[in-house]
């Protein structure tokens, strides 16, 4: 059985990447001998990507664990889910240097963020990226994202493209579960500017000014107290309190209830590599409207399995929402198309089998 050093975020906290990694460990343990190192030390989602002294201490603990595992024996594969945001990327580059100095094992980097381009003006980071990434195998969500890691001119042994996948919701909603007379909208993600939350609120203001009736479940944790204050000020100043239900992140049955009682799922992100919440909505047969960002056009089949709008364009979002709110038939059609596409490409079974094939390919490489 191939031995794999598995370096990645794991729960807690629960978010798209840690959730998938946990599922992978449980599903692939009969095919690979995993040795895991949990890279994340944050106890809450809104602490991810922030520097704290406790994280510096945890960095040295991670590095100690990695060195210890590498000294204890050889690995057929080292799988590393690399962070792209500032502090996470600095940590991971140093860890990669440690790995490269202590082993010749095949190194597979899984790229799940799009923040690498923020470091283009930093020659030191550029040099480190080229040095640490060259000679590795890499996974990206889509060929559309090649440029995210091409600009620092690393030379890769091989590049793979792997979309995420999630378990199938059972049963899907269809069109029989929603009994409310008004159209229910759902936003479900972290709340900060790059998730497009202000674009969404501005689109809702346009809807309100055009006398369009709606209700939004605005679900997710705020990235900061300051962000929460700004959002609540926008809601108060524009009299949106009666149509916006602003709540913290929810999980399990409460989350399932939200999906089963919504008519349209909205994902207005400004920067995204993939977006697992889109798959969640598709798995419930909920029609999705999302930005034309990252892998999203590919997920939504360029508009055939969902509605795309131009990112950072509240007017375009409002126009598309008005159209969907006014057409139950179109919502049903898009929901069904999205569900079929989800089943054909984005279930966890697809993800598991494709990643297994990649692992086996890398293990078999010399």
N, C-alpha and C positions, 0 to 999 in steps of 0.2 A: 504493500500500500504506500503510495507516494507521501512523503512527509512535507507538510506545508507550514511555514511560519506565517501566521495570519495577523497582520498589524493593521488595526482598523478601529474606528469608533464603535462602541457597543453600548446598549442601554445600561443604566440610565444616563442622560435623559433619553426619552423616546423621540426620534425624528426619523425622516425618511431613510437616511443612510444607516443609522444604528439599528433600526428595525429590520432592514433587509439583511444586514450582516448577521444579526442574531438568527434569522430564519435560515440563512445559508449554513451556519455552523450546525444547526439541528438537522438539516436535510442532507448534508454532504459528509457527515462524519463516518458513514460506512464506506465511502469511496476514497477519502483522504485522511491521513493522520495529522490533525490540526494541533499546533501549539499556538495559543493566542496571547497577544499582548494588547490590552485595551489602551488606545491612544488618548482617549478623552478623559478629562478629570472634572468637567463641568457637571454640576448637579442639577442645572436648569438650562433650558434652551437659550434663554436670554443672556447666559454667561459664555456661550460659545463664541469664539473669536476675540474675546477680550483678554487682555493681559492681567494676571494677578500673580502675586508672589507665590501662592500655593501651586500655581501651574509650573513655575520655574522649578520648584522642588520636585514636582511630579515628573518633569522632563528628565531629570537626573535618574529618577527611579525607572522610567521607561528605558532609558539608555542602558542602565545596569541590567535590566531584564533581558534586553536584546543581546547584549554582550554575553550574558550567562548562557542563554539558549544557543548562541552560535558556537561557544566554546564546548558546550556539552555534546554536540553532534552536528552532522551535516544535514542540509535540507535540500529536497529536490526542487523546491520553489519557495520564494519569499514573496508574499502578496502584501502590497502596501497601498492603502487608500490615502492618497496624498491630499492634504488640504491646499487650498489656493488663496485663502484670505491671509492677511498680513502676518499675525503672530503664529497661526497654524503653519503657514508655509515656512517661516524661519525655523520653527521647531523641526519640521519634517526634512528640510534640507540638511540640518545638522545630524539628524538620525540616519538619513541616507548615506552621509559621509561615513558615519560609524559602521554601517552595514557594509559598504563597499570596501572598507579597510580590513574587515574581519572575515569576509567570505567571498567565494567565487560563485556562489549559487545563483541560479537564474532569478532575476528580480523583475516582478510584474507590478507596474504602477497603475492604479485605477484612478483616473482623473474624473472627479465629480463636481468640480466647481469651475467658474469662469473668471476668477479674479486675478489670474496670472498676468493679464495685460496691464493691470494697475502698476506693475513693477517695471514697465518698459523703460522708464527714465532713470532707473537705478542700475548703474553698470556693475556694481558688486553682486546684486541679486541676479542679474542677467548671467554673469559668469558662473555663479554657483548653480543656477538652473541648468545651464549647459553641461557643467561638469557632473552633476548628480543624476541627470536624466539620461545622458548619453550611454549607450550600451545596454539599455533596459528594454523590456517589452512594455507596451502601454495599452490601456483600454480607455476609449472615449465613448460617450453616449451615441455620437453620430458623426458621420463624415463631415457634416456641416460645421463642426467645431474644431477641425484640424488646425485652423489658424491660432487657436487659443494657446497651443503649445509649440507651434512652428516658429514663432518669431525669435526665440532665443537660440535657434539653430542647433539643437541637440540632434544626435544621430541615433535613431532607434533600431533595435534588432528587428522588431515587428510591431505593427499597430493593429489593434482589433477594435471593432465597433460593437458595443453591447448596450442596447436599451434596457432600462430597468423593467421589472415585472413584479406584480403583487398578487396575493391570493384572490380568488374569485369571490365576490359577494354573493351570498345565497339566501333567498332568491333575489334577482334584480327587481327593480321597481316596476318596470313597464310603465303603464299609464293608469294603473288602477289604485295605487296607494295614496295618491294625493287628493285630499277631499276639500282643502281650503278654497274659498272663493277667490282670494287674491293670489297674485303670482309671488312665490317665495324665491328669493335670491340667496345664494350662499357664497361667502368668502371664507376659506378655511386655510390659514397659513400664519406664519409669523407676521407681525405688524411692524414694518419699517419702510422707509421711503423706496428702497429698491424693489420692494414687493408691489409697488404701484398703488399703495393704499390711498394716496391723495388724488391720483388719477381716477380711482374708483369713486371717491367721495365727490369729486367735481362732476363726474358723469351722473351721479345720483341727483345732484343739484339741478342739472339740465333736465333730468326726468321730472323732478318736482315742478320746475318752472313750466313744463309742458303738460302738467296735470296727469302724468302717468302714475297709476297706482301700483305700488310694490311694497315689499317688506324684505329687508336684508338681515340675515343672520351673519354678523361680522365676528368671526370666531378665530381666536389665536392670541398668543401672548405677545405683549409689546416688547420691543427690543430694549426700551429704557423708559423710565418714568417721564422723561422730557417728551418722548415721542407720544406717550399716552396723553399728556396734557395738550399737545398740539392737535391731536386727532379729536379729542373731546371738545376743544374750542371750535374746530371746524363744524362739528355736528351741532353744537349749541347755536353758533352764529347763523347757521343756515336752516335752523328749525327742522333738523332731521331726526330728532329724538323719537318721534312717534313711528318712524319707519326703519330705524336702524337698531338692531339688538346687538349691542357691543358686549361680548363675553370673552373670557379667557379660553385657552385651549381645552379641548374636550376629547375624551378617548372612549373606546369600548362601546357600550350600548348607547350612550348619549350621542356619540359621533355617528353611529349607525342610524339613530333616529333622525338626525339632521339631514343626512343624505336621503332618507326615505320620505322626507317631507319638504324637499326643495324642488323647484321647477327648473332653475337655471344655476349652474355653477360658474363662478367668475374667477379667473386667475389673471390679474392685471400686471404681472411681474415685469420689471424693467430689465432684470438680469437673471438669467436662469440657464442652467445646463440641461435640466430635464423637467422635473416637476411631478413627483409621484402622486400628488393630490389630484392631478388631472386623470391619472389612471384610476384612482379611487372613484371619482365621479362617473367615469365611463363604465366601471364595473357595476354601478348601480343603475345604469341606463339613464343617467342624468345628462342632459345636453350641456356641453361646455362651451364657454366663450373665453378666449385667452389671447394673449399677445403673440405677435409673430417673432418670438424671441427664442434663441437657442434651438433645441430639438423640438420645440412645440409644434411648428408647422408639419414636421414629419409625423409626430404622434397623431395629430388631427388630420392626417392625409391631405394636407394643404387645403383644408376647409371642407372636405367631404365628410369628415367624422366629427366636426365641431366647427365653431365660428371663430375666425381669426380677426383681430383688430390691430391697428398700428400702435405699438407701445408708446407711452407718454402722450397719448392722444385721447383725452376724455370725450371730445366731441364724437370721435369715431366709435368709441365704446358705447356712448349714449345712443347713437343711431342704431347700432346693432342690437342693443338691449330693447329699444322700443319695438324693433321688428320682431324679435323673439317673444317679447311679452304679449304682443298682439296676435301671435299665431300659435295656438296650441298644436295644430297639425304639424307645423315645422319643428316645434320642440320635440314632438314624438319621433319624427323622422330622424333628426340629428341624434337623439338619444339612442335610437336603435342602431344607427350607423356606427356610433361610437362604441357601443357594446360589442358589435360584431368585430370591429377592428381590435378592441381590447382582447377578446377571446382568441383572435388569430395571431396576435403578436406580443402581447404585453402581460400575460399571466406569469405568476411566479414560476410555474413549470417551464415556460419558455426561457426565462432568465436563468434558472438553475441548470437546465440542459446546455444552454449556450456557454455559461461560465465554466461548466465542467469540461466542455470541449476545449475551451481556451486553456484551462489549467493543464489538461492532458497534452495539448500541443506544445506548451512551454516546457513541461516536464520532459517531453520527448526530444526537445531541441538540444543541440550541443553548443 
